[in-house]
Amino acid sequence: MSAEKPQETVFSVRNLWKVFGPKADRIPGSAHAGLPAGELREKTGCTAAVRDVSFDVRKGEVFVVMGLSGSGKSTLVRCLTRLIEPTSGKLSIDGEDVLAMDRARLRELRRHRAAMVFQHFGLLPHRTVLDNVAYGLEIQGLGKAQRRAKAAEVVEKVGLTGMENRRPSQLSGGQQQRVGLARALAVDPEVLLFDEPFSALDPLIRRDMQEEVIRLHREEGRTMVFITHDLSEALRLGDRIALMRDGEIVQLGTPEEIVASPADDYVRDFVRDVPREQVITVRHVMRAAEGDEAETGPAITPGATVAEAIEAVARAGSPARVMDNGRCLGVVDSDLLLGVVAGTRQEEVAA
Amino acid sequence: MTTTTSPGADTGNRKPGAASAPERRATGANFLRGTGGKLLLFAVVAGTLGAVAAATLGSGSWPAALSVDLTKPLDDVSDWIIDNRDTHPLFLYFLLHLSNTATAAVNAVYGTLVSMGALGVGVAAALVAWRAGGMGRTGLRVAATALGALAVCGLLGMWDATVLTLALMAVAVVVAAVIGALLGLGAGLSDRFDRALRPVLDTMQVLPAFAYLLPFVLIFGTGTPAALFATVIYAAPPMTRLTALGLRGAAPTVLEASASLGSSPLQRLWTARLPLARKEMFLGLNQTIMMALSMVVIAALVGAGGLGEEVYEALSTVDVGKALAAGIPIVLLAIMLDRTTGAAGEQLDAVVTDRPRLLRGWWTWAGIAVATAAAVLAGRGTGLADWPKAWTYDISQPVNVFNDSVIAQLREGLPVIGGTQVWAEHFTNWLLNPLNAGLHAMPWWLLLLLVAGFALLVGTWRTALTGVLALAAVGVMGVWPKSLNTLSQVLAGLLLTLVLGFAIGILAARVGWVERALRPLLDAMQTMPQFVYLIPVVALFAVGRSAAIIAAVVYALPAVVRITTQGLRQVDPAAMEAASSMGASGFQQLRQVQLPLARPALLLAVNQGVVLVLAVVIVGGLVGGGALGYDVVFGLSRGELGTGLVAGMAIVCLGLMLDRVTQPTAAARKDT
C-alpha cells in the first residue's frame, strides 16, 4: 500500500530470542540452540518461543507477522515493548535501545510511542466506552476534561458516536474491538501493535474491521505491526509479511513474493490455496512484445494484478500492454495469464 | 506378596524373603501408589503399633501415663494476668490501649445511634438500603425490608438491645473488613504470602465460634473488648479470602492491556485490579457481616450485651417466649444486612442510566445525611427519640402460653406418631447412647488407628497424620471422655445430616420445582446466626443432647443440601445422555453415573457437614449438650478459665481432626 515511502526504520530487531523455562538465558548461542522444539524441551525443559529473529519495521508500513498458533508471533510482538522480556538479542526503536531502557523510560515508550490492540480487547468492564478510550490518557496523567475531549474525538473516528456512555458488556464484539482500537489511537502512538485483533470476530465483522484498519492507515500513515494467523488477512493488510514457524521467521517479503516464490515446502503448503491471480502482478508475468503488440491492445500498469489483466484481456479479446509512464514494458496474453491461474508457470519474483 | 491377597489376611504372615529383591522393590513401589497398597502398609504399621500400645499402656480409656493436666498451669496464667493487668508494661502500653480503644469506639457508635433516636436510625437505615439497592424498585424493596426489620425490633421491646448489637457490629465489621482487605491484598499480590496465609485461613474456618472466645477473655477479661476482638478475628477470614480470590482472578487480558499503555504497578492496582475484584470483595464484605453478626450474638457469653445476652439469659432459664422475642430481631437484622449488602453487590453490575444530578455520586450521600439529620430533629421534637414504651408488645407471655399448650402437645401428645420429644428420646436411646457407649468402650489406640485409616482412605498421609496428632492431643490434655461425648454427638448429628441432606439434595437435583421451592428457604437458613437455631429446638425437644444435635443438623443441612444438589447438577450432561441412551433407568443413572461423578462434591458436603455440626454441637453446651461445650460455658460463667481453655483447645483439636479426616484432596476442596 505504501511501499514507496522513505525507508526509515522504526523497530529494528536483531537475533532476538525468547526462551521459557529453567535457566532460559543459557539456551541462545549454546549447543542446544539449533534443536527442534520437542528435543529442546526434552533435553533442557525449555521452550523457545522466539528463535534468533531479525527484521526491521519501516516507518509508515504495515508489517504483518503471520503464523499458526504456537509459532511465537504473539510472544514476538510482546517483546517489542517488553511486555514479555526477551531472553537475548538486540531491539531498538528509532535507534534507541529498548532493552537498555529503565522502567520509567520503558513506561514512557508504552505511554507515547507504541500502543497495542489485543485479541480479547482487554477493556475495563466497569467503565464506559468513553472512559475506556481515555484510559491511556489517564495513565499519562491528563486531566479528566482534557482526556475526555480527546477520547470523544477518537470515538468518532472509529465510528462509535452515540455509544460513549455504554459499558463494554453492552457492545458487540466488533464494537468492543473498535473501543480497543480507539484506546490505542487516543494516545497518538508512533506505532500501533495489533495482536490478532480480529480473530475473535465473525467473518463479516472481521472484514469490516480490516477495511477500517486500511482506511486508518491510508488516512494517517501510521506504522503498524499486525499479528495474525489468517493468511488472507495478512495478504490484504500487509506491505510486508514475516511468516513464522516454531519461533523462527521462515520467509519475509511482500505478499507477492511469498505467494509467488515460497521459500520452502512449509510456506508452499501454506499459500497453496491462495488465489494467485489476485496477488501476483503482471510485472512478473509479462513477456517482451512481439510485432505490433507494443502498439495495440488495452493498457495496464505493472502493478496490476493478474485478475485485473484477465478482465482487460477478456474485454479486448487481445493481449494487454503493460505500460509505465507511456513506455511499453511488455505484454501479457491469455496463455500467460491462464498459466498463472493454473499454477503451471513459475514466476520470477525476487524475494 | 501378591496384590490379590486381602490386606487383613496378609498382615499376619508376611514373608519379605519370599520374593527376590528387585521384584519386591518394583511391586512395593506400585503398592504404595494405589489405595490398596496404602492401606496394606498402614495395616501392618497399625497392627504393630496397636499391639505395642495395648501391651505397654493398656486398653480402654486414654492412659493416665500419657496425660498432662493443663488446667492448673492455665489457671495460674489466668491468675497472673488478673493480678498484673493494671501494672505490667505489656498491658499498660499495648493491650490496655487496645481494649480502651475498643470500648471507646463501641461506646461512641452506640452513643451516636442512641442520640439519633429510633426515627433517625430507621430513616438512615432505610435510605442507605435504598441507595445500596440502586434507588430503583430493588432499592425500595430493600429499604422497606430494613425499615420493617427495625420496626419489629422496636415493637418487640428490643430497641435498646438491637442498637447495642448494631454498634458492636459496626465497629467489628469495619475493623474486620479493613484487616481482611489488607491481608487479602497481600495474599492477592504475593504468592508467598498467599501460601503462608492459606492454611491459617483454612484452619480458622474449621474452628467453632466458641473456641475463639476464651483466649480473648483470658487476656482482656469479660466485656466489650474481648467480644469485639473475637468477632473481628472470626469475621475477617472471608474478606481476606475473597479479596485475594478477586485480585487473583482479575482477567489477565485487562491487566496486560493496562500494562501495554504504560501503567505503573500502583496505577494498575488502582484502575484495573481492584475494580475488577469489586464483586468478590463485596461478597466478602457480605460474608464478613453475617459472620460478625453470628459471633456478636454468641459473644454475649463474654459480656458483649445486646440481643445475644437476651437470648442467653432466656435460654438459661428455658424461657422460650423471651428467647424468641430476642431471637426474632437477630433474624431480622441478619435479613436486613444480607439484603442490603447483597443488593449493593448486584448493583455493581447494573448499568447507570442517566439520573438527575441530585441522585448521583456524593450528592446522594449528602442528601441521605440531610434527611437523616431532619429525621433526628423531628424525632426529638415529637418525642420519638427513644422507642416509645407504649409501642412495644411483649410476645413472651403469649408465646409461653402457646408453648405450654400447643407445642407441649407437639412434644408428647401426638397420637400414634408420638411427638418431637418422644422422637428425641428414641434418637438418644437408639443412636446417641450406643454410639457414645461404643466410643467409650473402644480402646484408645484403636480409635486413633480408625481415624488414621479413615483419613488415609479419603485423603493423604499428611491429613491422616494431622488427624491422629490432633486426636492424641485431646487425650494428652486429659479430656478424653468428654471429647468422646462431644464426638458421639457430632457423629450422630452428622449421620442424620447426611441422610437427610443427601436425600433432599438428590431430590432437588432431580426435580426442578423442589429445588426452586427450597432455594429461598436455604438462602434464609444460611444467613441466620448459629445461636438462634437453639431457640426452636429447645421449645420442641426440651434441653438436652438431642436438642443441641438437632439444632446442629438443621444448621448444617442447607450447606449439605446445596453442595449435593450442585454436585449432581454439574455432572456432565453428555454422560447422563449416554447412560439414558443405553436404556438406564432413572435409578441406574443416579447410582451408576451421577453419584460416582459427583463424588468430590459429596465428599465436600461431608466435610462441610462435619464442620458445621461441630460448631453448633459445641454451642449446644448452652442448652444441655454437656461435654466440651458445657466446659467452655462453665469456665466462662464461673471464671474458671483453665477448665474452659482446656475444653477450648480440645474443641480446636477435635475440629482439626474431623476436618482433616474428611478432607477430600486439595483439588476438590478448592471450589468452596
HADDOCK unambig.tbl for C-alpha pairs under 7 A between the chains (distance, minus, plus):
assign (segid A and resid 83 and name CA) (segid B and resid 260 and name CA) 6.77 0.50 0.50
assign (segid A and resid 107 and name CA) (segid B and resid 262 and name CA) 4.46 0.50 0.50
assign (segid A and resid 107 and name CA) (segid B and resid 263 and name CA) 6.92 0.50 0.50
assign (segid A and resid 108 and name CA) (segid B and resid 262 and name CA) 6.68 0.50 0.50
assign (segid A and resid 110 and name CA) (segid B and resid 260 and name CA) 5.87 0.50 0.50
assign (segid A and resid 110 and name CA) (segid B and resid 261 and name CA) 5.23 0.50 0.50
assign (segid A and resid 110 and name CA) (segid B and resid 262 and name CA) 4.59 0.50 0.50
assign (segid A and resid 111 and name CA) (segid B and resid 261 and name CA) 5.08 0.50 0.50
assign (segid A and resid 111 and name CA) (segid B and resid 262 and name CA) 4.73 0.50 0.50
assign (segid A and resid 115 and name CA) (segid B and resid 260 and name CA) 6.68 0.50 0.50
assign (segid A and resid 115 and name CA) (segid B and resid 261 and name CA) 6.28 0.50 0.50
assign (segid A and resid 116 and name CA) (segid B and resid 260 and name CA) 6.46 0.50 0.50
assign (segid A and resid 120 and name CA) (segid B and resid 253 and name CA) 6.71 0.50 0.50
assign (segid A and resid 122 and name CA) (segid B and resid 253 and name CA) 4.91 0.50 0.50
assign (segid A and resid 122 and name CA) (segid B and resid 254 and name CA) 3.94 0.50 0.50
assign (segid A and resid 122 and name CA) (segid B and resid 257 and name CA) 5.52 0.50 0.50
assign (segid A and resid 123 and name CA) (segid B and resid 254 and name CA) 5.93 0.50 0.50
assign (segid A and resid 124 and name CA) (segid B and resid 254 and name CA) 6.56 0.50 0.50
assign (segid A and resid 124 and name CA) (segid B and resid 272 and name CA) 6.91 0.50 0.50
assign (segid A and resid 136 and name CA) (segid B and resid 261 and name CA) 5.62 0.50 0.50
assign (segid A and resid 139 and name CA) (segid B and resid 263 and name CA) 5.73 0.50 0.50
